[in-house]
Amino acid sequence: MLHQSRVVLMAGFGLLGVSAFLLTGQPTGQKLQQFRERSADFEKRGLAEPYEGIKTTAGIQTGLFKVKSTGVSTAAVRNAAQAYLALLDDGQRKRTLFPVDDNEWRKWMNQHFYIRAGVAFHEMSPTQRDAAFGLLRASLSARGLQLSRDIMKLNHTLGELNNNNFEDYGEWLYNITIMGTPSATEPWGWQIDGHHLIVNYFVLGDQVVMTPAFFGSEPVIATSGKYKGTSILQQEQAMGLDFMNSLTEAQRAKALFSAEKTKNDNLTEAFHDNVVMDYKGVRGSELTAKQKAQLTALIAQYIGNMDDGHAKVKMQEVAQHLDETYFGWIGKTEKDSVYYYRIHSPVVLIEFDHQLPAGMRNLVKNPREPQPDHVHVVIRTPNGNDYGKDLLRQHYAMQKH
């Protein structure tokens, strides 16, 4: 069921009023109604099952995640969230705050049409917007913050490429919600949700879980317009190809799912929290020491979008399961190939995918072929700890909530 504040927005513009929606450049009339209906349909189908987590056919592997101290402070994140909330008016705060165990965590969507809860950047005053970026700055690494900002900028580029369509695409069409009450001891978290950028950031004491996370863009390089020269995910793209090409013939045979890349291949995007995915590909235990180091560096490229201290904690967890980590590939392996790759371990799942054209389908020669200029990346914590769910479950069991 849609949260009350979202129902208000979807049914009658809520606290903003019709005139405010017209001023913000958001869809109105029949188009808005279509967006409402599509959003509600995705939520109905996507949330039909309670959250369990990504698992293999053997089921959830238990005992992987523990409530414990990391020694890495989350005070800056908490303070930034409190500062942001203090700047919201009562109506904005009502739209932003949800219980920590609310299904609102799961209501994220990469696609532009989705009706989102929370307050969008385009609605914020300059002071509120600075505070929202303060929350991102406290939670992410410098690289993660830059990636997020560049995705937002490239969404403006996509609007430019679509005859200045800033109703569907734009730099500020991203919403912030906060689950729970920012606390040093009790669980809480925040989410940013918009086209090609989703971060779920769960906090319990000094522990952090920053998944599901979605990073992407179309285009991934701006060759014109206001943000000409902006580019994203080029390092992740190159490092994945380099690692695949570092494998021996026997290793490549295990890693290769298919040499033909004809469609979108990500499996764990929006509303796919309970995907059953068996391990497949070349296993970490079959790699040389040099290849293990290369795979570790590739994983760190993604994990390193979270603040440096908690990224280091997560990479220690990744290292413990490196021999159980699998790497798989779809597509060819030449420099200009389009491809998909997957890194799958008990504690992290990463998918990188060159996608079919969507917002730029009218600008490419063959809209039925995946393009290197449209990339989707998804980062997950399998075995029940996306959104910090397993840590939250353990916390409730210990605290007798």
PEJOQUI-V670062 format. One line per field, one symbol per residue. phi: phi as a letter, one per 40 degrees, with the letter a starting at -180 (. if undefined). psi: psi as a letter, one per 40 degrees, with the letter a starting at -180 (. if undefined). burial: b if it has 24 or more other ideal C-beta (glycine too) atoms within 12 Angstrom, else e. A space follows every 50 residues. Layout:
phi=???
psi=???
burial=???
This chain:
phi=.cddcccdcccagfccgcccccccgccbgccccccdccccccccccbcbc cbhcaccchcccgcbbcaccgbcbdccccccccccccccccccccccbcc bccddccbaccccccbcgbcdccccdcccccccccccccbcdccccdccc ccccccdccdcbffccccbicbcbbbbbbgbdacbccaiaabaacgabbb bcbbgbcbbbacbbbaaaccbccagdbdgcabgccccccccccdccccdc cccccccacbbbacbdbbcdgbcbccbccahccdccccdccccccccccc ccccccddccccccccccccbccccbbbabhcbcdccbabbbbbbcbabb bbacbccbcbccbbcbccbdbccbbbbbbbbcggbdggccccdccccccf c
psi=ihiddddddddfebediddddddeeiiibdddddddddddddddddedii hdihiieeahhiedhihiheehieddddddddddddeiidddddedhiid eieddegihdidehhiiahideeiiddddddddddddddiiddddddddd ddddddddddefffgeddiidefhihihhahhiediiaaihhhahehhhh ghhhbeihhfiiihhaihiehheiadfhehiiedddddddddddeeiidd dddddhdiehheahehefahffdfhhhihhahideeiidddddddddddd dddeeiidddddddddddddfddehihiihaifideiiihihhhideihh hhhhiiicefdeeidgeehiieehhhhhhihifeeiefddddddddddef .
burial=ebbebbeebbeebbebeeeebeebebbeeeebeebbeebbebbeebbeee bbbbbeeeebbeebbebeebebebebbbebbbbbbebbeeebbbbbbbeb bbbbbbbbbbbbbbbbbbbbbbbbeeebbebbbbbbbbbbbebbbbbbbb bbbbbbbbbbbbeeebbbbbbbbbbbbbbbebbeebbbbbbbbbbbbbbb bbbbbbbbbbbbbbbbbbbbbbeeeebeebbbbebbbebbbebbbbbeee bbebbbbeeebeebbbbbbbbbbbbebebbbbbbebbeeebbebbbbbbb bbbbbbbbbbbebbbebbbebbebbbbbbbbebeeebbbbbbbbbbbbbb bbbbbbbbbbeeeeeeeeebbbbbbbbbbbbbbbbbbbbbbbbbbeeeee e
